[in-house]
Amino acid sequence: MKLSTRIALAAALALPLSFSLLAPSTAAAQHGAVEGNAHEEAYEEAVEDGLQEDGHGEHAAEHGDAHAEGHGGHGPVTIDAIIADPKFRASIISFFILLFVLVYFGRKAVRRSLENRKREIEEAINEAQQIKAEAEAKRQEFEERLAQLDGEIETVKTEMRAAAEAERDRIVADAEAKAALMRKDTQFRIEQRMKQLREDLTREAVEAAVAAAEEILGAETKPQDQQRLADAYLDELGKVAAASAQEAQS
């Protein structure tokens, strides 16, 4: 059984006991006061009746005196009479016993409850302080980032400008390299075409010259002479073509 249950049970048993011991003494005192008042009223009525009837006056007086003697102890209730009542004292003792039981058995539970409450409050305070510290750290971090934001933006701009310039230089260099290659290729093609044209023109000129020489010298020269002249002409023509090629390369 838990301590709190024991305390509640002790209180439930002690309270009715206190009220049961206190109620009879109070009721008896109240009953005595009521009876005393009733007898006093009866005595006064008897005295008045005795004054009206002389034959019965003495009897009424005697009856009143006897009645007063018989109920003399039922006068007005006083504090001393209530305190002197054994039942009232027993109720007071029961009350203090109940108070002792509650204090003795309840102090540990109350102390433990207060300690638990104190610990909960301390934990809540520590948690609140931790949350406050974290929030303060976040605030400082945001302030530092805001302070550095302008510098970061300027750094990003500088990096972007440098990257754009590098890309521009790369594109220009690539274009220049391609243009140089195209110029070189075009020059080579032109030279090859010019060489081919020279060779074609030379061959056509040789063929025309040989044909003309054959017509002129056909009747006067022998076949051996014609062959010798043709070979000599071709040799001379080869020398001319070689000289032209050297000039083109230079």
C-alpha atoms as an extended CHARMM CRD file, in Angstrom:
* protein
*
       250  EXT
         1         1  MET       CA              0.0000000000        0.0000000000        0.0000000000  PROA      1               0.0000000000
         2         2  LYS       CA              1.3710000000        3.4250000000       -0.9440000000  PROA      2               0.0000000000
         3         3  LEU       CA              2.1730000000        6.0350000000        1.6740000000  PROA      3               0.0000000000
         4         4  SER       CA             -0.4060000000        8.4680000000        0.3150000000  PROA      4               0.0000000000
         5         5  THR       CA             -3.0890000000        5.7550000000        0.5540000000  PROA      5               0.0000000000
         6         6  ARG       CA             -2.1360000000        5.0600000000        4.1730000000  PROA      6               0.0000000000
         7         7  ILE       CA             -2.3650000000        8.7440000000        5.0360000000  PROA      7               0.0000000000
         8         8  ALA       CA             -5.7690000000        9.0580000000        3.4050000000  PROA      8               0.0000000000
         9         9  LEU       CA             -7.0090000000        5.9450000000        5.2650000000  PROA      9               0.0000000000
        10        10  ALA       CA             -5.7300000000        7.2490000000        8.6180000000  PROA      10              0.0000000000
        11        11  ALA       CA             -7.4050000000       10.5990000000        8.0330000000  PROA      11              0.0000000000
        12        12  ALA       CA            -10.6530000000        8.8790000000        7.0550000000  PROA      12              0.0000000000
        13        13  LEU       CA            -10.6200000000        6.8490000000       10.2780000000  PROA      13              0.0000000000
        14        14  ALA       CA             -9.5070000000        9.6200000000       12.6170000000  PROA      14              0.0000000000
        15        15  LEU       CA            -11.9010000000       12.3420000000       11.4690000000  PROA      15              0.0000000000
        16        16  PRO       CA            -15.1400000000       10.4000000000       12.1750000000  PROA      16              0.0000000000
        17        17  LEU       CA            -13.6830000000        9.3480000000       15.5500000000  PROA      17              0.0000000000
        18        18  SER       CA            -12.9930000000       12.9630000000       16.4930000000  PROA      18              0.0000000000
        19        19  PHE       CA            -16.4480000000       14.1040000000       15.4560000000  PROA      19              0.0000000000
        20        20  SER       CA            -18.0960000000       11.1440000000       17.2290000000  PROA      20              0.0000000000
        21        21  LEU       CA            -16.2910000000       11.9830000000       20.4810000000  PROA      21              0.0000000000
        22        22  LEU       CA            -16.9220000000       15.7010000000       20.2080000000  PROA      22              0.0000000000
        23        23  ALA       CA            -20.6010000000       15.5090000000       19.2700000000  PROA      23              0.0000000000
        24        24  PRO       CA            -21.9560000000       13.8390000000       22.4930000000  PROA      24              0.0000000000
        25        25  SER       CA            -20.3040000000       16.3350000000       24.8210000000  PROA      25              0.0000000000
        26        26  THR       CA            -21.6130000000       19.2590000000       22.8170000000  PROA      26              0.0000000000
        27        27  ALA       CA            -25.0660000000       17.7200000000       22.5820000000  PROA      27              0.0000000000
        28        28  ALA       CA            -25.1340000000       17.0230000000       26.3330000000  PROA      28              0.0000000000
        29        29  ALA       CA            -24.1610000000       20.5840000000       27.1160000000  PROA      29              0.0000000000
        30        30  GLN       CA            -26.8270000000       21.9090000000       24.7810000000  PROA      30              0.0000000000
        31        31  HSD       CA            -29.3990000000       19.5100000000       26.2770000000  PROA      31              0.0000000000
        32        32  GLY       CA            -28.5590000000       20.6490000000       29.8040000000  PROA      32              0.0000000000
        33        33  ALA       CA            -28.9350000000       24.2770000000       28.8030000000  PROA      33              0.0000000000
        34        34  VAL       CA            -32.3210000000       23.6050000000       27.2050000000  PROA      34              0.0000000000
        35        35  GLU       CA            -33.5770000000       21.6800000000       30.2510000000  PROA      35              0.0000000000
        36        36  GLY       CA            -32.3610000000       24.4310000000       32.6000000000  PROA      36              0.0000000000
        37        37  ASN       CA            -34.2140000000       27.0730000000       30.6240000000  PROA      37              0.0000000000
        38        38  ALA       CA            -37.3810000000       24.9280000000       30.5990000000  PROA      38              0.0000000000
        39        39  HSD       CA            -37.3270000000       24.3790000000       34.3510000000  PROA      39              0.0000000000
        40        40  GLU       CA            -36.7450000000       28.0680000000       34.9920000000  PROA      40              0.0000000000
        41        41  GLU       CA            -39.7510000000       28.9410000000       32.8460000000  PROA      41              0.0000000000
        42        42  ALA       CA            -41.8790000000       26.3440000000       34.7070000000  PROA      42              0.0000000000
        43        43  TYR       CA            -40.7620000000       27.7610000000       38.0510000000  PROA      43              0.0000000000
        44        44  GLU       CA            -41.6930000000       31.3070000000       37.0390000000  PROA      44              0.0000000000
        45        45  GLU       CA            -45.1060000000       30.1480000000       35.8550000000  PROA      45              0.0000000000
        46        46  ALA       CA            -45.6730000000       28.3050000000       39.1500000000  PROA      46              0.0000000000
        47        47  VAL       CA            -44.7540000000       31.4040000000       41.1580000000  PROA      47              0.0000000000
        48        48  GLU       CA            -47.1960000000       33.5040000000       39.1690000000  PROA      48              0.0000000000
        49        49  ASP       CA            -49.9290000000       30.9290000000       39.6960000000  PROA      49              0.0000000000
        50        50  GLY       CA            -49.1410000000       30.9020000000       43.4540000000  PROA      50              0.0000000000
        51        51  LEU       CA            -49.5790000000       34.6400000000       43.6560000000  PROA      51              0.0000000000
        52        52  GLN       CA            -52.9980000000       34.3500000000       42.0610000000  PROA      52              0.0000000000
        53        53  GLU       CA            -54.1210000000       31.4800000000       44.3140000000  PROA      53              0.0000000000
        54        54  ASP       CA            -53.1400000000       31.9210000000       47.9400000000  PROA      54              0.0000000000
        55        55  GLY       CA            -54.0600000000       28.3720000000       48.8040000000  PROA      55              0.0000000000
        56        56  HSD       CA            -51.5000000000       27.0210000000       46.4360000000  PROA      56              0.0000000000
        57        57  GLY       CA            -48.7680000000       29.6670000000       46.7500000000  PROA      57              0.0000000000
        58        58  GLU       CA            -46.8120000000       27.9260000000       49.4000000000  PROA      58              0.0000000000
        59        59  HSD       CA            -47.0010000000       24.6260000000       47.5000000000  PROA      59              0.0000000000
        60        60  ALA       CA            -45.8180000000       26.2910000000       44.3280000000  PROA      60              0.0000000000
        61        61  ALA       CA            -42.9360000000       27.9140000000       46.1280000000  PROA      61              0.0000000000
        62        62  GLU       CA            -41.8880000000       24.6320000000       47.6600000000  PROA      62              0.0000000000
        63        63  HSD       CA            -42.2220000000       22.9150000000       44.2890000000  PROA      63              0.0000000000
        64        64  GLY       CA            -40.1520000000       25.6320000000       42.6660000000  PROA      64              0.0000000000
        65        65  ASP       CA            -37.4210000000       25.3670000000       45.2710000000  PROA      65              0.0000000000
        66        66  ALA       CA            -37.3140000000       21.6050000000       44.9750000000  PROA      66              0.0000000000
        67        67  HSD       CA            -37.2810000000       21.8450000000       41.1880000000  PROA      67              0.0000000000
        68        68  ALA       CA            -34.4840000000       24.3830000000       41.3210000000  PROA      68              0.0000000000
        69        69  GLU       CA            -32.4530000000       22.1860000000       43.6510000000  PROA      69              0.0000000000
        70        70  GLY       CA            -33.0360000000       19.1500000000       41.4360000000  PROA      70              0.0000000000
        71        71  HSD       CA            -31.8980000000       21.0020000000       38.3050000000  PROA      71              0.0000000000
        72        72  GLY       CA            -29.3960000000       23.3800000000       39.7510000000  PROA      72              0.0000000000
        73        73  GLY       CA            -26.6600000000       21.6350000000       37.7630000000  PROA      73              0.0000000000
        74        74  HSD       CA            -28.3650000000       22.4890000000       34.4620000000  PROA      74              0.0000000000
        75        75  GLY       CA            -27.4590000000       26.1660000000       34.4470000000  PROA      75              0.0000000000
        76        76  PRO       CA            -25.8880000000       28.0470000000       31.4740000000  PROA      76              0.0000000000
        77        77  VAL       CA            -23.0720000000       26.2040000000       29.5960000000  PROA      77              0.0000000000
        78        78  THR       CA            -19.6100000000       27.7420000000       30.1380000000  PROA      78              0.0000000000
        79        79  ILE       CA            -16.1930000000       27.2700000000       28.5070000000  PROA      79              0.0000000000
        80        80  ASP       CA            -14.8630000000       25.7110000000       31.6880000000  PROA      80              0.0000000000
        81        81  ALA       CA            -17.6810000000       23.1630000000       31.6810000000  PROA      81              0.0000000000
        82        82  ILE       CA            -16.9450000000       22.2060000000       28.0570000000  PROA      82              0.0000000000
        83        83  ILE       CA            -13.2050000000       21.8940000000       28.7470000000  PROA      83              0.0000000000
        84        84  ALA       CA            -13.8760000000       19.8130000000       31.8900000000  PROA      84              0.0000000000
        85        85  ASP       CA            -15.9990000000       17.3580000000       29.8930000000  PROA      85              0.0000000000
        86        86  PRO       CA            -14.0020000000       14.0600000000       29.4300000000  PROA      86              0.0000000000
        87        87  LYS       CA            -15.4910000000       13.4660000000       25.9890000000  PROA      87              0.0000000000
        88        88  PHE       CA            -14.3380000000       16.8670000000       24.7990000000  PROA      88              0.0000000000
        89        89  ARG       CA            -10.8420000000       16.1350000000       26.0810000000  PROA      89              0.0000000000
        90        90  ALA       CA            -10.8950000000       12.7920000000       24.2690000000  PROA      90              0.0000000000
        91        91  SER       CA            -11.8820000000       14.5430000000       21.0320000000  PROA      91              0.0000000000
        92        92  ILE       CA             -9.0210000000       17.0190000000       21.4660000000  PROA      92              0.0000000000
        93        93  ILE       CA             -6.6020000000       14.1400000000       22.0200000000  PROA      93              0.0000000000
        94        94  SER       CA             -7.9530000000       12.3860000000       18.9210000000  PROA      94              0.0000000000
        95        95  PHE       CA             -7.4930000000       15.5550000000       16.8950000000  PROA      95              0.0000000000
        96        96  PHE       CA             -3.8640000000       15.8950000000       17.9410000000  PROA      96              0.0000000000
        97        97  ILE       CA             -3.2970000000       12.1940000000       17.2630000000  PROA      97              0.0000000000
        98        98  LEU       CA             -4.6960000000       12.7190000000       13.7620000000  PROA      98              0.0000000000
        99        99  LEU       CA             -2.4960000000       15.7700000000       13.3040000000  PROA      99              0.0000000000
       100       100  PHE       CA              0.5580000000       13.7840000000       14.4450000000  PROA      100             0.0000000000
       101       101  VAL       CA             -0.2700000000       10.9090000000       12.0740000000  PROA      101             0.0000000000
       102       102  LEU       CA             -0.6650000000       13.2790000000        9.1490000000  PROA      102             0.0000000000
       103       103  VAL       CA              2.5660000000       15.0990000000        9.9360000000  PROA      103             0.0000000000
       104       104  TYR       CA              4.5820000000       11.9540000000       10.6850000000  PROA      104             0.0000000000
       105       105  PHE       CA              3.4850000000        9.8920000000        7.7050000000  PROA      105             0.0000000000
       106       106  GLY       CA              2.9340000000       12.7710000000        5.3270000000  PROA      106             0.0000000000
       107       107  ARG       CA              6.1060000000       14.7570000000        5.7610000000  PROA      107             0.0000000000
       108       108  LYS       CA              8.1990000000       12.2840000000        3.7530000000  PROA      108             0.0000000000
       109       109  ALA       CA              5.6830000000       12.2240000000        0.9380000000  PROA      109             0.0000000000
       110       110  VAL       CA              5.4120000000       16.0100000000        0.9910000000  PROA      110             0.0000000000
       111       111  ARG       CA              9.2040000000       16.3660000000        1.0740000000  PROA      111             0.0000000000
       112       112  ARG       CA              9.5950000000       13.8710000000       -1.7560000000  PROA      112             0.0000000000
       113       113  SER       CA              6.9030000000       15.6440000000       -3.7510000000  PROA      113             0.0000000000
       114       114  LEU       CA              8.5840000000       18.9970000000       -3.1730000000  PROA      114             0.0000000000
       115       115  GLU       CA             11.9660000000       17.5490000000       -4.1570000000  PROA      115             0.0000000000
       116       116  ASN       CA             10.4820000000       16.0580000000       -7.3270000000  PROA      116             0.0000000000
       117       117  ARG       CA              8.8390000000       19.3550000000       -8.1330000000  PROA      117             0.0000000000
       118       118  LYS       CA             12.1030000000       21.1910000000       -7.4700000000  PROA      118             0.0000000000
       119       119  ARG       CA             13.9740000000       18.7750000000       -9.7360000000  PROA      119             0.0000000000
       120       120  GLU       CA             11.3730000000       19.2100000000      -12.4930000000  PROA      120             0.0000000000
       121       121  ILE       CA             11.6510000000       22.9850000000      -12.1990000000  PROA      121             0.0000000000
       122       122  GLU       CA             15.4660000000       22.8150000000      -12.3130000000  PROA      122             0.0000000000
       123       123  GLU       CA             15.3340000000       20.5440000000      -15.3760000000  PROA      123             0.0000000000
       124       124  ALA       CA             12.8880000000       22.9040000000      -17.0600000000  PROA      124             0.0000000000
       125       125  ILE       CA             15.1740000000       25.8570000000      -16.2500000000  PROA      125             0.0000000000
       126       126  ASN       CA             18.2290000000       24.0010000000      -17.5880000000  PROA      126             0.0000000000
       127       127  GLU       CA             16.3530000000       23.0570000000      -20.7550000000  PROA      127             0.0000000000
       128       128  ALA       CA             15.1980000000       26.6370000000      -21.2170000000  PROA      128             0.0000000000
       129       129  GLN       CA             18.7710000000       27.8860000000      -20.7180000000  PROA      129             0.0000000000
       130       130  GLN       CA             20.0480000000       25.3530000000      -23.2530000000  PROA      130             0.0000000000
       131       131  ILE       CA             17.4220000000       26.4130000000      -25.7860000000  PROA      131             0.0000000000
       132       132  LYS       CA             18.3100000000       30.0420000000      -25.1240000000  PROA      132             0.0000000000
       133       133  ALA       CA             22.0250000000       29.3090000000      -25.6450000000  PROA      133             0.0000000000
       134       134  GLU       CA             21.3070000000       27.4860000000      -28.9220000000  PROA      134             0.0000000000
       135       135  ALA       CA             19.1220000000       30.3450000000      -30.1140000000  PROA      135             0.0000000000
       136       136  GLU       CA             21.8490000000       32.8440000000      -29.1990000000  PROA      136             0.0000000000
       137       137  ALA       CA             24.4300000000       30.7890000000      -31.1220000000  PROA      137             0.0000000000
       138       138  LYS       CA             22.1390000000       30.6620000000      -34.1660000000  PROA      138             0.0000000000
       139       139  ARG       CA             21.5880000000       34.4100000000      -33.9440000000  PROA      139             0.0000000000
       140       140  GLN       CA             25.3300000000       35.0930000000      -33.8120000000  PROA      140             0.0000000000
       141       141  GLU       CA             25.8940000000       32.7390000000      -36.7470000000  PROA      141             0.0000000000
       142       142  PHE       CA             23.2540000000       34.5270000000      -38.8260000000  PROA      142             0.0000000000
       143       143  GLU       CA             24.7040000000       37.9210000000      -37.9250000000  PROA      143             0.0000000000
       144       144  GLU       CA             28.2050000000       36.7940000000      -38.9370000000  PROA      144             0.0000000000
       145       145  ARG       CA             26.9090000000       35.3860000000      -42.2180000000  PROA      145             0.0000000000
       146       146  LEU       CA             25.0410000000       38.6170000000      -42.9110000000  PROA      146             0.0000000000
       147       147  ALA       CA             28.1940000000       40.5960000000      -42.1440000000  PROA      147             0.0000000000
       148       148  GLN       CA             30.1880000000       38.4060000000      -44.5450000000  PROA      148             0.0000000000
       149       149  LEU       CA             27.4790000000       38.3550000000      -47.2010000000  PROA      149             0.0000000000
       150       150  ASP       CA             28.7590000000       41.4630000000      -49.0170000000  PROA      150             0.0000000000
       151       151  GLY       CA             32.2610000000       40.0200000000      -49.1760000000  PROA      151             0.0000000000
       152       152  GLU       CA             30.9430000000       36.6890000000      -50.4320000000  PROA      152             0.0000000000
       153       153  ILE       CA             28.8920000000       38.4240000000      -53.1300000000  PROA      153             0.0000000000
       154       154  GLU       CA             31.9260000000       40.4170000000      -54.2690000000  PROA      154             0.0000000000
       155       155  THR       CA             34.0290000000       37.2390000000      -54.3320000000  PROA      155             0.0000000000
       156       156  VAL       CA             31.4180000000       35.4780000000      -56.4680000000  PROA      156             0.0000000000
       157       157  LYS       CA             31.3220000000       38.4340000000      -58.8610000000  PROA      157             0.0000000000
       158       158  THR       CA             35.1180000000       38.4110000000      -59.1810000000  PROA      158             0.0000000000
       159       159  GLU       CA             35.1610000000       34.6750000000      -59.8180000000  PROA      159             0.0000000000
       160       160  MET       CA             32.4200000000       35.0000000000      -62.4370000000  PROA      160             0.0000000000
       161       161  ARG       CA             34.2990000000       37.8170000000      -64.2140000000  PROA      161             0.0000000000
       162       162  ALA       CA             37.5210000000       35.8020000000      -64.1830000000  PROA      162             0.0000000000
       163       163  ALA       CA             35.7160000000       32.7300000000      -65.5410000000  PROA      163             0.0000000000
       164       164  ALA       CA             34.0640000000       34.8140000000      -68.2900000000  PROA      164             0.0000000000
       165       165  GLU       CA             37.3800000000       36.3690000000      -69.3010000000  PROA      165             0.0000000000
       166       166  ALA       CA             39.0810000000       32.9680000000      -69.3400000000  PROA      166             0.0000000000
       167       167  GLU       CA             36.2980000000       31.5430000000      -71.5090000000  PROA      167             0.0000000000
       168       168  ARG       CA             36.5360000000       34.5260000000      -73.8310000000  PROA      168             0.0000000000
       169       169  ASP       CA             40.3060000000       34.1050000000      -74.1720000000  PROA      169             0.0000000000
       170       170  ARG       CA             39.8710000000       30.4020000000      -74.8320000000  PROA      170             0.0000000000
       171       171  ILE       CA             37.2650000000       31.0350000000      -77.5260000000  PROA      171             0.0000000000
       172       172  VAL       CA             39.4470000000       33.7170000000      -79.1750000000  PROA      172             0.0000000000
       173       173  ALA       CA             42.5230000000       31.4810000000      -79.0900000000  PROA      173             0.0000000000
       174       174  ASP       CA             40.5410000000       28.5790000000      -80.5070000000  PROA      174             0.0000000000
       175       175  ALA       CA             39.1650000000       30.7790000000      -83.2820000000  PROA      175             0.0000000000
       176       176  GLU       CA             42.6170000000       32.1150000000      -84.1080000000  PROA      176             0.0000000000
       177       177  ALA       CA             44.0430000000       28.5990000000      -84.2180000000  PROA      177             0.0000000000
       178       178  LYS       CA             41.2490000000       27.4430000000      -86.4970000000  PROA      178             0.0000000000
       179       179  ALA       CA             41.7150000000       30.5040000000      -88.7180000000  PROA      179             0.0000000000
       180       180  ALA       CA             45.4640000000       29.8840000000      -88.9720000000  PROA      180             0.0000000000
       181       181  LEU       CA             44.8380000000       26.2560000000      -89.8400000000  PROA      181             0.0000000000
       182       182  MET       CA             42.2950000000       27.2550000000      -92.4560000000  PROA      182             0.0000000000
       183       183  ARG       CA             44.7180000000       29.8100000000      -93.9350000000  PROA      183             0.0000000000
       184       184  LYS       CA             47.4560000000       27.2370000000      -94.0710000000  PROA      184             0.0000000000
       185       185  ASP       CA             45.2060000000       24.6650000000      -95.6850000000  PROA      185             0.0000000000
       186       186  THR       CA             43.9040000000       27.1980000000      -98.1680000000  PROA      186             0.0000000000
       187       187  GLN       CA             47.4340000000       28.2640000000      -99.0450000000  PROA      187             0.0000000000
       188       188  PHE       CA             48.4500000000       24.6550000000      -99.5390000000  PROA      188             0.0000000000
       189       189  ARG       CA             45.4690000000       24.0180000000     -101.7880000000  PROA      189             0.0000000000
       190       190  ILE       CA             46.2280000000       27.1520000000     -103.8160000000  PROA      190             0.0000000000
       191       191  GLU       CA             49.8520000000       26.1410000000     -104.2360000000  PROA      191             0.0000000000
       192       192  GLN       CA             48.8840000000       22.6470000000     -105.3110000000  PROA      192             0.0000000000
       193       193  ARG       CA             46.3960000000       24.0420000000     -107.7730000000  PROA      193             0.0000000000
       194       194  MET       CA             48.9540000000       26.4660000000     -109.1940000000  PROA      194             0.0000000000
       195       195  LYS       CA             51.4700000000       23.6550000000     -109.5390000000  PROA      195             0.0000000000
       196       196  GLN       CA             48.9600000000       21.5140000000     -111.3370000000  PROA      196             0.0000000000
       197       197  LEU       CA             48.0850000000       24.4010000000     -113.6650000000  PROA      197             0.0000000000
       198       198  ARG       CA             51.7540000000       25.0000000000     -114.4420000000  PROA      198             0.0000000000
       199       199  GLU       CA             52.2900000000       21.3620000000     -115.2350000000  PROA      199             0.0000000000
       200       200  ASP       CA             49.1850000000       21.2750000000     -117.4340000000  PROA      200             0.0000000000
       201       201  LEU       CA             50.2260000000       24.4270000000     -119.2800000000  PROA      201             0.0000000000
       202       202  THR       CA             53.7800000000       23.1450000000     -119.7060000000  PROA      202             0.0000000000
       203       203  ARG       CA             52.5630000000       19.8190000000     -121.0480000000  PROA      203             0.0000000000
       204       204  GLU       CA             50.1990000000       21.5020000000     -123.4820000000  PROA      204             0.0000000000
       205       205  ALA       CA             52.9660000000       23.8810000000     -124.6250000000  PROA      205             0.0000000000
       206       206  VAL       CA             55.3690000000       20.9990000000     -125.1390000000  PROA      206             0.0000000000
       207       207  GLU       CA             52.8370000000       19.0420000000     -127.0700000000  PROA      207             0.0000000000
       208       208  ALA       CA             52.0270000000       22.0730000000     -129.2440000000  PROA      208             0.0000000000
       209       209  ALA       CA             55.7000000000       22.8360000000     -129.8450000000  PROA      209             0.0000000000
       210       210  VAL       CA             56.4860000000       19.2450000000     -130.7070000000  PROA      210             0.0000000000
       211       211  ALA       CA             53.5790000000       19.1290000000     -133.1030000000  PROA      211             0.0000000000
       212       212  ALA       CA             54.7040000000       22.3520000000     -134.7910000000  PROA      212             0.0000000000
       213       213  ALA       CA             58.2940000000       21.1910000000     -134.9830000000  PROA      213             0.0000000000
       214       214  GLU       CA             57.2050000000       17.9200000000     -136.4700000000  PROA      214             0.0000000000
       215       215  GLU       CA             55.2770000000       19.7030000000     -139.1540000000  PROA      215             0.0000000000
       216       216  ILE       CA             58.2060000000       21.9710000000     -139.9510000000  PROA      216             0.0000000000
       217       217  LEU       CA             60.9630000000       19.4460000000     -139.7580000000  PROA      217             0.0000000000
       218       218  GLY       CA             59.0220000000       16.4350000000     -140.8640000000  PROA      218             0.0000000000
       219       219  ALA       CA             60.2490000000       16.4300000000     -144.3590000000  PROA      219             0.0000000000
       220       220  GLU       CA             63.8590000000       17.5300000000     -143.7080000000  PROA      220             0.0000000000
       221       221  THR       CA             64.8880000000       15.4400000000     -140.6500000000  PROA      221             0.0000000000
       222       222  LYS       CA             65.2260000000       11.8110000000     -140.0740000000  PROA      222             0.0000000000
       223       223  PRO       CA             63.4290000000        9.9160000000     -137.3360000000  PROA      223             0.0000000000
       224       224  GLN       CA             66.6020000000        9.7490000000     -135.2490000000  PROA      224             0.0000000000
       225       225  ASP       CA             66.9730000000       13.5230000000     -135.3950000000  PROA      225             0.0000000000
       226       226  GLN       CA             63.3600000000       14.0490000000     -134.4090000000  PROA      226             0.0000000000
       227       227  GLN       CA             63.7660000000       11.8860000000     -131.3400000000  PROA      227             0.0000000000
       228       228  ARG       CA             66.9380000000       13.6460000000     -130.3070000000  PROA      228             0.0000000000
       229       229  LEU       CA             65.3410000000       17.0830000000     -130.6050000000  PROA      229             0.0000000000
       230       230  ALA       CA             62.2970000000       15.9740000000     -128.6280000000  PROA      230             0.0000000000
       231       231  ASP       CA             64.4310000000       14.6110000000     -125.8020000000  PROA      231             0.0000000000
       232       232  ALA       CA             66.5010000000       17.7690000000     -125.6530000000  PROA      232             0.0000000000
       233       233  TYR       CA             63.3930000000       19.9080000000     -125.5560000000  PROA      233             0.0000000000
       234       234  LEU       CA             61.8700000000       17.8070000000     -122.7920000000  PROA      234             0.0000000000
       235       235  ASP       CA             65.0170000000       18.0860000000     -120.7290000000  PROA      235             0.0000000000
       236       236  GLU       CA             65.0570000000       21.8290000000     -121.0700000000  PROA      236             0.0000000000
       237       237  LEU       CA             61.3680000000       21.9770000000     -120.2270000000  PROA      237             0.0000000000
       238       238  GLY       CA             61.9580000000       19.8650000000     -117.1120000000  PROA      238             0.0000000000
       239       239  LYS       CA             64.6020000000       22.2830000000     -115.9360000000  PROA      239             0.0000000000
       240       240  VAL       CA             62.2040000000       25.1810000000     -116.3700000000  PROA      240             0.0000000000
       241       241  ALA       CA             59.4670000000       23.3730000000     -114.3950000000  PROA      241             0.0000000000
       242       242  ALA       CA             61.8900000000       22.5610000000     -111.5610000000  PROA      242             0.0000000000
       243       243  ALA       CA             62.9520000000       26.1790000000     -111.3160000000  PROA      243             0.0000000000
       244       244  SER       CA             59.3200000000       27.2860000000     -111.1740000000  PROA      244             0.0000000000
       245       245  ALA       CA             58.5930000000       24.8080000000     -108.3490000000  PROA      245             0.0000000000
       246       246  GLN       CA             61.5340000000       26.0990000000     -106.3070000000  PROA      246             0.0000000000
       247       247  GLU       CA             60.3440000000       29.6580000000     -106.6910000000  PROA      247             0.0000000000
       248       248  ALA       CA             56.8230000000       28.6650000000     -105.5440000000  PROA      248             0.0000000000
       249       249  GLN       CA             58.1650000000       26.9590000000     -102.3940000000  PROA      249             0.0000000000
       250       250  SER       CA             60.3350000000       29.9360000000     -101.4850000000  PROA      250             0.0000000000
